[in-house]
C-alpha cells in the first residue's frame, strides 16, 4: 500500500509543481501577487476541453493551445492591468482579484455552468515493483520535469533570464542601462500565465472542469511558493514534493481532510519561523 501511496504522491506533487511554477515567475521575479492565477489554470483546462473533446483534435494540440492562448491572455493582462501597478501591492491585489471574478463569470457566461469532462488521452498502466502506475501519470511527471528544467534554463542560462533577474534586483538601474524593462515585464508575465495554462491542460483529464475550479489550485500554489521561497525554483519543486507526498500518504492511512489539516498546520508553523521560505535567497 505504501508503494502505491508514494506513486500517487509523486503524481500529486507533479501537478502541484505545474500549478505553482507560473506563480513563482510572477511573484518571485516580478513581485506581483496575481490572484487570477487559478482562473488562468481554469482557462487552460477549458481550452483543453474544447480542443480535445469538442474539436476532437490530438491532445498535443490542447497542450500547445492552452500554453499559447493563456500566454497571449497574459500579455493583455500585463499591458492593460498590471503595468501601471508595479510596486503597489494593495492595488495589484484588488485588481487581480477583480480580474479573477471577471474571468470566472465570462467563462461561465460563454460555456455555461455545467461541469465539463475530458477523456484521459493516454490509456494503459505500467507495473513497477508491484505498483500499478497509469501512463498518464508518467506523462504528467515528464511534463512537470520538462517545464521545471525549461524555466530554470530560461532564467539562469539565457540573456533574457539575466535581464529578468536584473529587473528583480533593481528595476530603476536596469532601465538606466538601456534595457527595455516594459518589454521584459510583458514577456515574463506572459510566460508565467502560459505555465498556468499548461497546468490546466494537464489537470483537465483527471479533474472536473468548471468555472470555479481555479480557487483550489490558487491556494495550493500560494502555499507551495511561500514554503519553497518566492524566487526559488528548487524550493518550489522541493516543497511540491513534500506537500504532495505528505497529504497523499497521510490521507491513505487516515483521511484526506485530516491529512490536509495536519499538513497546513505544519505549514503555518514553518511560516511562523521561516516567513521568507525554506530556500529563499539572501538579499544583498
C-alpha positions in Angstrom: 0.0 0.0 0.0 2.8 2.4 0.8 4.3 2.0 -2.6 1.0 2.9 -4.3 0.7 6.0 -2.0 4.2 7.1 -2.8 3.4 6.8 -6.5 0.2 8.7 -6.2 2.1 11.3 -4.1 4.6 11.8 -6.9 1.7 12.5 -9.3 0.1 15.0 -6.9 3.5 16.7 -6.4 4.0 17.0 -10.2 0.5 18.6 -10.5 1.3 20.9 -7.6 4.6 21.9 -9.2 2.9 22.7 -12.5 0.3 24.8 -10.8 2.9 26.8 -8.9 5.7 27.3 -11.5 3.9 30.3 -13.1 3.3 31.8 -9.8 7.0 31.6 -8.9 7.8 33.6 -12.0 5.2 36.3 -11.4 5.5 36.6 -7.6 9.2 35.8 -7.2 10.7 37.7 -10.1 8.0 40.4 -10.8 6.8 40.9 -7.2 3.2 40.8 -8.4 0.7 38.9 -6.3 -1.6 37.5 -9.0 -4.9 36.4 -7.5 -6.2 35.5 -11.0 -3.6 32.7 -11.3 -6.2 30.0 -10.5 -8.5 31.3 -13.2 -5.7 31.1 -15.8 -5.3 27.5 -14.9 -9.1 27.1 -15.4 -8.8 28.8 -18.8 -6.2 26.3 -19.8 -8.5 23.5 -18.7 -11.3 24.9 -20.8 -9.1 25.3 -23.9 -8.2 21.6 -23.4 -11.8 20.6 -23.2 -12.8 22.4 -26.4 -9.7 21.4 -28.3 -9.7 17.7 -27.4 -13.4 16.9 -26.6 -15.4 19.3 -28.9 -13.0 19.7 -31.8 -11.5 16.2 -31.2 -8.0 17.2 -32.0 -5.0 15.3 -30.7 -4.1 16.1 -27.1 -0.8 17.7 -28.0 -2.8 20.5 -29.7 -4.6 21.0 -26.4 -1.3 21.4 -24.6 0.1 23.8 -27.2 -3.2 25.7 -27.4 -3.6 26.1 -23.6 0.0 27.4 -23.4 -0.2 29.9 -26.2 -3.7 31.2 -25.5 -3.1 31.8 -21.8 0.3 33.3 -22.7 -1.4 35.8 -25.0 -4.0 36.5 -22.3 -1.1 37.3 -20.0 0.2 39.8 -22.5 -3.2 41.6 -22.4 -3.4 41.5 -18.6 0.1 42.8 -18.1 -0.3 45.7 -20.6 -3.9 46.7 -19.6 -3.9 46.0 -15.8 -0.6 45.2 -14.2 1.8 47.7 -16.0 0.5 50.7 -14.0 0.5 48.9 -10.7 4.1 47.7 -10.2 5.2 48.4 -6.6 1.5 49.0 -5.5 0.7 45.8 -3.6 -2.8 46.6 -2.4 -3.9 47.9 -5.8 -2.5 44.9 -7.5 -4.3 42.5 -5.1 -7.6 44.3 -5.7 -7.1 44.5 -9.5 -6.2 40.8 -9.9 -9.0 39.7 -7.5 -11.5 41.6 -9.6 -9.9 40.2 -12.8 -10.4 36.6 -11.4 -14.1 37.3 -10.9 -14.4 38.7 -14.4 -12.7 35.7 -15.9 -14.9 33.3 -13.9 -18.1 34.9 -14.9 -17.0 35.4 -18.5 -16.2 31.7 -18.8 -19.5 30.8 -17.1 -21.4 33.0 -19.4 -19.8 31.7 -22.6 -19.6 28.0 -21.6 -22.4 27.6 -19.1 -22.2 26.4 -15.5 -22.3 22.7 -16.4 -19.3 20.6 -15.4 -17.1 19.5 -18.3 -15.1 16.3 -18.6 -12.0 15.5 -20.7 -11.1 11.9 -21.6 -7.7 10.7 -20.5 -5.6 10.9 -23.7 -3.1 8.2 -22.7 -4.6 4.9 -21.5 -2.8 1.9 -20.1 -0.7 1.2 -17.0 2.8 0.3 -16.0 3.6 -2.3 -13.4 6.6 -1.4 -11.3 7.6 -3.1 -8.1 4.1 -4.4 -7.6 2.6 -0.9 -8.1 0.3 0.0 -11.0 1.1 3.4 -12.4 -1.1 4.9 -15.2 0.8 6.1 -18.2 -0.9 9.5 -18.0 0.6 9.9 -14.5 4.0 9.4 -16.0 3.2 11.9 -18.7 2.3 14.5 -16.0 5.6 13.8 -14.3 7.5 14.2 -17.5 5.8 17.5 -18.4 6.4 18.8 -14.9 10.1 18.0 -15.1 10.5 19.5 -18.6 8.6 22.6 -17.5 10.9 23.0 -14.5 14.1 22.4 -16.5 13.0 24.8 -19.3 12.1 27.5 -16.8 15.5 27.1 -15.0 17.4 27.3 -18.3 15.4 30.4 -19.3 16.0 32.2 -16.0 19.6 31.2 -15.4 21.2 30.4 -18.8 19.8 33.0 -21.2 20.2 36.7 -21.8 16.5 37.2 -21.2 16.9 35.4 -17.9 19.8 37.7 -16.9 17.6 40.7 -17.7 14.7 39.3 -15.7 16.9 38.8 -12.7 18.5 42.3 -13.1 15.0 43.8 -13.0 14.2 41.8 -9.9 17.2 43.2 -8.1 16.9 46.8 -9.3 14.3 47.9 -11.8 15.4 51.6 -12.0 19.1 50.8 -12.5 18.3 48.1 -15.1 16.3 50.7 -17.1 19.1 53.2 -16.9 21.4 50.6 -18.5 19.2 50.7 -21.6 17.2 47.5 -21.1 13.6 47.8 -22.1 12.0 46.8 -18.8 8.4 47.1 -20.1 9.1 44.5 -22.8 10.8 42.2 -20.3 7.9 42.6 -17.9 5.4 41.6 -20.6 7.4 38.5 -21.7 7.9 37.4 -18.1 4.3 37.8 -17.1 3.0 36.1 -20.2 5.4 33.2 -19.6 4.1 32.8 -16.1 0.5 32.8 -17.3 1.4 30.3 -20.1 2.7 27.9 -17.5 -0.7 28.3 -15.7 -2.4 27.3 -18.9 -0.1 24.3 -19.2 -1.1 23.2 -15.7 -4.7 23.5 -16.7 -4.2 21.3 -19.7 -2.6 18.6 -17.6 -5.3 18.8 -14.9 -8.3 18.7 -17.3 -8.3 14.9 -18.0 -8.2 14.0 -14.3 -10.2 16.8 -12.7 -13.7 18.2 -13.3 -13.5 21.3 -15.5 -15.7 24.2 -14.1 -15.6 28.0 -14.0 -14.7 27.8 -10.3 -12.0 25.1 -10.3 -9.2 27.6 -10.1 -9.7 28.6 -6.4 -8.3 25.4 -5.0 -5.2 25.4 -7.2 -4.5 29.1 -6.4 -4.5 28.3 -2.7 -2.3 25.2 -3.2 0.1 27.1 -5.5 0.5 30.0 -3.0 1.3 27.6 -0.1 3.8 25.9 -2.3 5.6 29.1 -3.4 5.6 30.6 0.1 7.1 27.5 1.7 9.7 26.9 -1.0 10.7 30.6 -1.3 9.3 33.2 -3.6 12.1 33.2 -6.1 13.4 29.7 -5.8 12.6 27.1 -8.4 14.4 24.4 -6.5 12.5 25.3 -3.4 9.2 25.2 -5.2 9.9 21.7 -6.6 11.1 20.5 -3.1 8.0 21.9 -1.3 5.7 20.5 -4.0 7.2 17.1 -3.3 6.9 17.4 0.4 3.3 18.7 0.4 2.1 16.3 -2.3 3.6 13.2 -0.7 2.6 14.2 2.9 -1.1 14.8 2.0 -1.3 11.6 -0.1 0.4 9.3 2.4 -1.4 10.7 5.5 -4.6 10.6 3.6 -4.1 7.0 2.7 -3.6 5.9 6.3 -6.0 8.5 7.8 -8.3 10.6 5.7 -7.9 13.4 3.1 -9.4 16.2 5.3 -7.4 15.3 8.4 -4.2 15.0 6.3 -4.7 18.5 4.8 -5.5 20.0 8.2 -2.3 18.5 9.7 -0.1 19.5 6.8 -1.5 23.0 6.7 -0.9 23.3 10.4 2.7 22.3 10.0 3.0 24.9 7.1 1.7 27.6 9.5 4.4 26.7 12.0 7.1 26.8 9.2 5.9 30.2 8.0 6.0 31.5 11.6 9.7 30.7 11.9 10.7 30.9 8.2 8.4 33.6 6.7 10.8 34.0 3.8 10.5 30.3 2.8 12.8 27.4 3.2 15.0 28.2 0.2 14.8 32.0 0.0 17.8 33.7 -1.5 19.9 36.0 0.6 19.2 39.7 -0.1 22.1 42.0 -0.8 
